[in-house]
Amino acid sequence: MKRGCFIHNNIYVVLFSILTLLASCNAESLVKKGEKAEALGEYFVAADYYRSAYTKTPAQDHQKRGERALKMARCYERINNTGKAIGAYRNAARYHVATSEDSLHYARQLLKNGEYKVALEIFEALLDSLPDNPLVINGIESAKHAPEWKKEGSQYKVKKMDMFNSRRDDYSPVLGGDDYDRLYFTSTRNDAEGDELNGVTGMKSADIFYSEKDDKGKWSRPEPIGTGLNSEYDEGACCLSPDGQQMYLTQCTYDAAGPRYAKVVVANRSDASWGKPSDFELTRDTLSCFAHPAMSPDGEWLYFVSDMPGGKGGLDIWRTRIMGGKAMGVENLGEPINTAGNEMFPTFRPNGDLYFSSDGHPGMGGLDIFIAHIGDDMEYHLTHPGYPLNSMGDDFGMTFEGNHNRGYFSTSRGDARGNDHIYWFENPEVVQTIKGWIYEQDGYELNAGEARIVGSDGTNERLGVKSDGSFEVVVHPGVEYIVLGSCVGYLNHKEELTVPQVKESETYTLQFALASINAPVLIDNIFYEFDKATLLSSSTQALDSLVMLLNENPNITIELGAHTDYKGSAEYNKHLSQLRAEEVVKYLIKKGIAADRLVAVGYGKEKPKKIRRRVAERYTWLNEGDVLTEEFIQKLKKDEQETANALNRRTEFTVLRTTYNMFDENGNLKNPPVQRKQEKQTDGDDDGGLIFDDGGGAGEEIELFDFQ
């Protein structure tokens, strides 16, 4: 009996040893595969190999089980699977293979999972081995105060947007469109390009999707932005140029033999579609990652995230000035923005405030959103907006609905798998804005136009316009503003506004109808007595507007041209129109306009009106380019003939010169514009526009110059 048992036990030991050896060999092979995948950045695949190796490692081999648990934990942390990362770090600690740095990562994952008490114990224990580590110090502050921040709350309201979200990752929303009626975002949903799963995330490679809002405020079902921009690779975390015509985005390409590196690419918009993106070279560094582009409100700076040498640690936020469509050097934003942790997903509110996410500053766990505001000392000052905008998960990727403190962001809160989803947010506040439109007089929007705003508080800002010729800027109560609308080839127009104190948000609408320098401009609503040159009183408003235009553009001379319909003799019509043009000139001279700036010409019926597109849209029986000759009009219906004759009876002005009284007898500029130092440059540059300063003191009128 004993012998039989002895024989049986020996067989068992031998079999167990063989199985253990086979398992060990198999586990070693899995570890090598995991290490290869990890080196390529395929963390999801690597974690799966390490997990299989861990389960095949004998329980009594504490060292190897701990090492493999640690490898697994690091990969789970990289793909934001917090729950599995915590479990793996816990096993590594149980087998006593975790270093102080590993324990730090473990505690930071516990923060992200809202386990503040346990995290605090580990952080405090790490003070002995890592006494000066800022992540330990900030981790202690986070673990202590996060529960208080959640209890205190804030004015922010948040709501999950189910119409944008899927069962996969949906993140980094960006509002576009002239009325913020298009939302771009990144998604790994099943509708993304390609059929293979991404080795980094275990999901499909990310693509850019979009949704559009109809007139009733309803968002459409999200669709891929198109194969021209999306590809089999990862595309995501995009931003738009101020005019909405360029998209900068992150792209991760790869091949089977090398690691994955993120890079910034740029795509151009043509009509309603986006073209194929091309590389945007930030530096010649090919071994660092470059991601999460964000354009400054003035379009002059591109901010991005990188792990390139020269940073504070982890991922930092950098920026480069854009000139001629190229990057002109890079600079690290430094402290207080960047830390030894990760700073990511920069974005801007139109007022210039920089929003970004960080896991290095004290927060509620994971990535928290922070606001960087430039103070009067020209330094960044940080604000933590609190709960519920921030949570124990990752909170990032803000986008704003114009100047209002509302819009969308992304967060991993409430998702057991750590997937990101899009939320709406709002922080109610009183916002006063000027919304202006720059367009050609009696014509269409000028999307090449520019606005300049100067305020009595030192504001001096250049504003670009959107595709519809509009611009929007935040203004402040009690401040007097002058806004100048301009465009190459057109006369300037100026509007003034003193902003009152209000209790609710208010938008002040300003119109900038610019007169062309190169074509006749209709003076609408000029009326004369029948068959006479006498101006009717109803013409006063239009004439006074012309006086204002001439005062705003003191260096132009104009021709006043009067036209008649084809009825009557050519000689009579020419004489009558000459008298009418002279009558307009007399009115302008009485209002203070110098006589040598004005020329009166009566054309009679010599120059029938040529129809422009705007007029053709108003009268469907006319086409752009039609010329209202007598022959053309007589072919029209009777009521149409009356309208056509009325269109021919018009008074116009044409710009003759743009250098009136600018030069002295020696050809020198009489009053050269000089730059006056402003106390506050809200757009961050020093050009300040051209401000005429005759040496006068405060309280004198500020006049803007723009030489064309």
Sequence and secondary structure as in RCSB ss.txt:
>XXXX:A:sequence
MKRGCFIHNNIYVVLFSILTLLASCNAESLVKKGEKAEALGEYFVAADYYRSAYTKTPAQDHQKRGERALKMARC
YERINNTGKAIGAYRNAARYHVATSEDSLHYARQLLKNGEYKVALEIFEALLDSLPDNPLVINGIESAKHAPEWK
KEGSQYKVKKMDMFNSRRDDYSPVLGGDDYDRLYFTSTRNDAEGDELNGVTGMKSADIFYSEKDDKGKWSRPEPI
GTGLNSEYDEGACCLSPDGQQMYLTQCTYDAAGPRYAKVVVANRSDASWGKPSDFELTRDTLSCFAHPAMSPDGE
WLYFVSDMPGGKGGLDIWRTRIMGGKAMGVENLGEPINTAGNEMFPTFRPNGDLYFSSDGHPGMGGLDIFIAHIG
DDMEYHLTHPGYPLNSMGDDFGMTFEGNHNRGYFSTSRGDARGNDHIYWFENPEVVQTIKGWIYEQDGYELNAGE
ARIVGSDGTNERLGVKSDGSFEVVVHPGVEYIVLGSCVGYLNHKEELTVPQVKESETYTLQFALASINAPVLIDN
IFYEFDKATLLSSSTQALDSLVMLLNENPNITIELGAHTDYKGSAEYNKHLSQLRAEEVVKYLIKKGIAADRLVA
VGYGKEKPKKIRRRVAERYTWLNEGDVLTEEFIQKLKKDEQETANALNRRTEFTVLRTTYNMFDENGNLKNPPVQ
RKQEKQTDGDDDGGLIFDDGGGAGEEIELFDFQ
>XXXX:A:secstr
 HHHHHHHHHHHHHHHHHHHHHHHHHHHHHHHHHHHHHHTT HHHHHHHHHHHHHHS TT HHHHHHHHHHHHHH
HHHTT HHHHHHHHHHHHHTT   HHHHHHHHHHHHHTT HHHHHHHHHHHTTTSTT HHHHHHHHHHHHHHHHH
HH  S EEEE TTT  SS EEEEEEESTTS EEEEEE STTSS SSB TTTSSB  EEEEEEB TTS B   EE 
 TTT  SSEEEEEEE TTSSEEEEEEEEEETTEEEEEEEEEEEEETTEE   EE  S S SSS EEEEEE TTSS
EEEEEE  TTSSSSSEEEEEEEETTEE   EE  TTT  SS EEEEEE TTS EEEEESSSS SSSSEEEEEEE 
TTSSEEEE   TTTS SS EEEEEESTTSSEEEEEE TT TT   EEEEEE     EEEEEEEEETTS B TT E
EEEEETTS EEEEE  TTSEEEEEE TT EEEEEEE TTB  EEEEEE    SS EEEEEEEEE BSSS EE TT
  B TTS  B GGGHHHHHHHHHHHHHSTT EEEEEEE  S S HHHHHHHHHHHHHHHHHHHHHTT  GGGEEE
EEEETSS  B  HHHHHHSTT  TT B  HHHHHTS HHHHHHHHHHHSEEEEEEEES TT B TTS BSS  B 
   S  TTS S   EEE  S  TTS  EEE   
